[in-house]
Amino acid sequence: MLDLFAGVGVGCAARSLNIEEDGVEIAPEVVRTRDVAGFHTPYNDVWEIEKAQNLDTRRLWGSPPCQSYSISGKGNGRRALDRVITALHERRWEDIDSLRELSVELGEDGDKTALVLTPLAYVHRYRPEWVAFEQVPAVLPVWEAHRGPLE
């Protein structure tokens, strides 16, 4: 399974189910924790989508950062929901560079806000057998907008 924004929790669950997990994680301290726990982190940045080419992408787990959407954060992601959903309908997830541009267009916290669409970019490129996306409740409209492209 390819685990985007890996952390260690999903890796532990996958291990208990005898599912081999490849995690993509950018935080050095989390990568060190993954290393100590015996988890594989083949690359660090989800924007480098091409690096998943030789990994098992039949299963995809995506749990993007929640800071910009969470009620405990500044709310920039919540305020940008319409722009994110518009970008989804414009199919910007088909081109990872277009998503990176969106992260700049969204301004403060745009880097974290736009990441919510990167799992769909992986689905588009690698066509996994199943996907699971997880986020805070404020992202539900984005997940609902994923329905069309996923179908």
C-alpha positions as CSV (number, residue, x, y, z in Angstrom):
1,M,0.0,0.0,0.0
2,L,1.2,3.5,-0.8
3,D,0.6,5.7,2.3
4,L,0.8,9.4,1.4
5,F,1.5,11.7,4.4
6,A,2.5,8.5,6.2
7,G,3.2,9.2,9.8
8,V,3.2,5.9,11.6
9,G,-0.4,5.1,12.5
10,V,-1.5,3.6,9.2
11,G,1.8,1.8,8.9
12,C,1.0,0.1,12.3
13,A,-2.5,-0.8,11.1
14,A,-1.2,-2.1,7.7
15,R,1.5,-4.2,9.5
16,S,-1.2,-5.8,11.7
17,L,-3.1,-6.8,8.6
18,N,0.0,-8.1,6.9
19,I,-0.1,-5.3,4.2
20,E,3.2,-4.0,3.1
21,E,3.2,-0.2,3.4
22,D,5.4,2.3,1.6
23,G,5.1,5.6,3.3
24,V,5.7,9.1,1.8
25,E,6.6,11.4,4.7
26,I,8.4,14.8,4.6
27,A,8.9,15.4,8.4
28,P,12.5,14.3,9.3
29,E,11.5,13.4,12.9
30,V,8.6,11.3,11.6
31,V,10.9,9.6,9.1
32,R,13.3,8.7,11.9
33,T,10.5,7.3,13.9
34,R,9.4,5.2,10.9
35,D,12.9,4.0,10.4
36,V,13.2,2.9,14.1
37,A,9.8,1.1,13.8
38,G,11.0,-0.7,10.7
39,F,8.8,1.1,8.2
40,H,9.9,1.8,4.6
41,T,9.9,5.4,3.5
42,P,11.1,5.3,-0.2
43,Y,10.7,9.1,-0.7
44,N,9.7,12.1,1.2
45,D,7.7,14.6,-0.8
46,V,4.2,13.7,-2.3
47,W,4.7,16.4,-5.0
48,E,7.3,14.0,-6.5
49,I,4.6,11.7,-7.8
50,E,6.8,10.0,-10.4
51,K,8.9,8.4,-7.6
52,A,5.9,6.1,-6.9
53,Q,6.4,4.5,-10.3
54,N,8.0,1.3,-9.1
55,L,6.1,1.0,-5.8
56,D,2.9,-1.0,-5.2
57,T,0.2,1.5,-5.8
58,R,-2.7,-1.0,-5.9
59,R,-3.8,0.4,-2.6
60,L,-3.6,4.1,-1.7
61,W,-4.1,5.8,1.6
62,G,-4.2,9.6,1.6
63,S,-4.3,11.6,4.8
64,P,-3.2,15.1,3.9
65,P,-2.2,17.7,6.5
66,C,-5.2,19.2,8.3
67,Q,-3.8,22.4,9.7
68,S,-5.3,24.8,7.3
69,Y,-8.7,23.1,7.5
70,S,-8.9,22.3,11.2
71,I,-11.0,24.5,13.5
72,S,-7.9,24.8,15.7
73,G,-5.9,26.4,12.8
74,K,-6.1,29.8,11.1
75,G,-8.9,28.6,8.8
76,N,-7.2,29.5,5.5
77,G,-8.1,26.1,4.1
78,R,-11.8,26.5,5.2
79,R,-11.9,29.9,3.5
80,A,-10.4,28.5,0.3
81,L,-12.8,25.5,0.0
82,D,-14.6,27.0,-3.0
83,R,-11.3,27.6,-4.8
84,V,-10.1,24.1,-4.0
85,I,-13.4,22.6,-5.2
86,T,-13.2,24.7,-8.4
87,A,-9.6,23.5,-9.0
88,L,-10.9,19.9,-8.6
89,H,-13.7,20.5,-11.1
90,E,-11.1,22.1,-13.5
91,R,-9.2,18.8,-13.2
92,R,-6.0,20.4,-12.0
93,W,-5.3,17.2,-10.2
94,E,-4.4,15.7,-13.6
95,D,-1.2,17.7,-13.6
96,I,0.9,17.8,-10.4
97,D,2.6,21.0,-11.6
98,S,-0.8,22.7,-11.8
99,L,-1.5,21.6,-8.2
100,R,1.8,23.0,-7.1
101,E,0.8,26.3,-8.8
102,L,-2.5,26.2,-6.9
103,S,-0.6,26.0,-3.6
104,V,1.1,29.3,-4.5
105,E,-2.2,30.9,-5.7
106,L,-3.9,30.0,-2.4
107,G,-1.5,32.2,-0.5
108,E,-0.8,31.7,3.2
109,D,-1.0,28.0,4.1
110,G,-1.7,27.3,0.4
111,D,1.0,24.6,0.5
112,K,-1.0,22.6,3.0
113,T,-4.4,23.6,1.6
114,A,-3.6,22.3,-2.0
115,L,-2.2,19.0,-0.7
116,V,-5.8,17.8,-0.2
117,L,-6.0,17.2,-3.9
118,T,-2.7,15.3,-4.3
119,P,-4.2,11.9,-3.5
120,L,-6.5,12.3,-6.5
121,A,-3.5,13.0,-8.6
122,Y,-2.0,9.7,-7.5
123,V,-5.4,8.0,-8.3
124,H,-5.3,9.5,-11.8
125,R,-1.8,8.4,-12.5
126,Y,-1.6,5.0,-10.9
127,R,-5.3,3.7,-10.9
128,P,-5.2,1.9,-7.5
129,E,-7.7,-0.9,-6.8
130,W,-8.9,0.9,-3.7
131,V,-8.3,4.2,-2.0
132,A,-9.0,5.6,1.5
133,F,-8.8,9.3,2.2
134,E,-9.0,10.8,5.7
135,Q,-9.2,14.4,6.9
136,V,-11.0,16.7,9.3
137,P,-14.8,17.2,8.8
138,A,-14.3,20.6,7.1
139,V,-12.8,18.8,4.1
140,L,-16.0,16.7,3.5
141,P,-17.1,19.0,0.6
142,V,-13.8,18.3,-1.1
143,W,-14.2,14.5,-0.6
144,E,-17.7,14.7,-1.9
145,A,-16.5,16.5,-5.0
146,H,-14.0,13.7,-5.5
147,R,-16.9,11.4,-6.2
148,G,-17.2,12.3,-9.9
149,P,-13.5,11.8,-10.8
150,L,-13.3,8.6,-8.8
151,E,-16.3,7.1,-10.5
